[in-house]
Amino acid sequence: MAEVKLYGFWPSPYSHRIIWALKLKGVEYEYIEEDLSNKSESLLKYNPVYKKTPVLVHGDKPIAESLVILEYIEETWPENPLLPKDPYERAMARFWIQYGVDTVAALRAFYQGSGEELEKAATELLESLKILEEQGLGDKRFFGGESMNLVDISYGALGYWLAAVEEVKGVKVLEPSTLPRLHAWAKNLDELPVVKGKHSGL
Amino acid sequence: MDERKYNMAEEVKVFSTWASPFALRVIWALKLKGVEFDTVHEDLINKSPLLLQYNPIHKKVPVLVHDGKVICESLVILEYIDETWKQNPLLPEDPHQKANARFWAKFGDDKVMQSIGGGVLLKEGKEQEEGFAASMENLKYLEEEIRGKKFFGGETIGLADIALGWLAHYLDIVEEIVGLKLIDQEKFPSLAAWKQEFANAPIIRENWPDRDKLVTKYVVVREANLGKGTPK
């Protein structure tokens, strides 16, 4: 089997998306930590357009953009599927993954905001997460049903990362009182073997 | 066994607007695959109850309804179409080439459209200069990717072509309105050639929205954004 390398940045949830997917599929890989203030020649060679992590290199073929990488992993290692088989169910999964892009924008505003801006960002994030909880997650344990799939992976930042930001900001958004099901989901996510034990280093 | 063969009376509906480049993607994909469908024409100032029911979260077009199944978000719809109707595939078989197609489709939406739409069309002065510079950077990457190929998808139109296809019609309109040349034949010869090829391709050439109407529309959008026109 061709060699798999992952160029990542430990503090970033995007890199962890790829780590979790590779682990769930049982794929052996070499992890290379990038110093984003001093990017390696390899990173610049493998991701000339964005010059960002994560980048997956399989054999000598690079793939950039975490959501594109996730789909690549799903197709290349079909065992332990992380997307439904049915095209409509897949479309629903992809819709919710895409929705996460908006959520990330709200998350970023929450992370960067202070004072009034922080309050506004927290409100918007809460609104966004309410829709996610009600229509995306519903009463399921995971977005993937009984076990995590690409949708859960794509929302990974709502686990430990969001909790850390909430602590720093002194403002809670994802709570049992406001988002009971999503809060439970985040707790379950953090307990999963592939996720647990990755928090150190933050 | 392919169930598609036995399903003669499929109902396929596309909710669209006359101007939307996103809805156009879905129309192209269905037509390229020879799939029969009905178009529901929406007016975004006066959205139909059905649209609001089918897309309550974003309240946008396009929406695809296939035998009662509702799918929103143009790139999600394109993947669904390609998986449901296998003729004239939009994505290659090879996972790495597939990833490449998805990468460029995403680059188009995340970067190219942002810099040209948000950065050039909707701005003026120094901000527009910055938007223009960013657009040049982005177009450079597209130029490198398309070099030596007829389409981003190779010999035939693929997902990335459909996602970037708006450049082959809407860009001329932006250029006319702002008086700036973006895809200059001298600077970006391969991309300019692709533009021609795509704009004149069968199916694509028959479905462009009216150019003059688009100019009028985007002038209004630009002026509203610059605070010159009457806000809607």
Contacts between the chains, C-beta under 8 A, distances in Angstrom:
chain1	res1	chain2	res2	distance
A	48	B	141	8.0
A	49	B	107	6.6
A	49	B	141	5.3
A	58	B	96	7.3
A	61	B	96	4.9
A	63	B	96	6.9
A	63	B	99	4.7
A	63	B	103	7.4
A	64	B	103	6.5
A	65	B	102	7.9
A	65	B	103	5.7
A	65	B	106	6.0
A	67	B	106	7.6
A	68	B	99	5.2
A	68	B	102	4.8
A	68	B	103	5.2
A	68	B	106	6.6
A	69	B	99	7.4
A	71	B	98	7.5
A	71	B	99	6.9
A	71	B	102	6.5
A	72	B	95	5.4
A	72	B	96	7.1
A	72	B	98	7.4
A	72	B	99	4.3
A	75	B	95	4.3
A	75	B	98	6.8
A	76	B	95	4.9
A	87	B	80	5.5
A	87	B	83	4.1
A	87	B	84	5.0
A	88	B	66	7.8
A	88	B	69	4.7
A	88	B	71	7.3
A	88	B	80	7.1
A	90	B	79	7.4
A	90	B	80	7.3
A	90	B	83	6.8
A	91	B	69	8.0
A	91	B	71	4.7
A	91	B	76	5.4
A	91	B	77	7.4
A	91	B	79	6.9
A	91	B	80	4.2
A	92	B	71	7.9
A	94	B	73	7.6
A	94	B	76	4.5
A	94	B	79	6.3
A	95	B	71	7.2
A	95	B	72	6.2
A	95	B	73	5.7
A	95	B	76	5.2
A	98	B	73	5.3
A	98	B	75	7.4
A	98	B	76	6.1
A	99	B	57	7.3
A	131	B	57	6.0
A	135	B	57	7.1
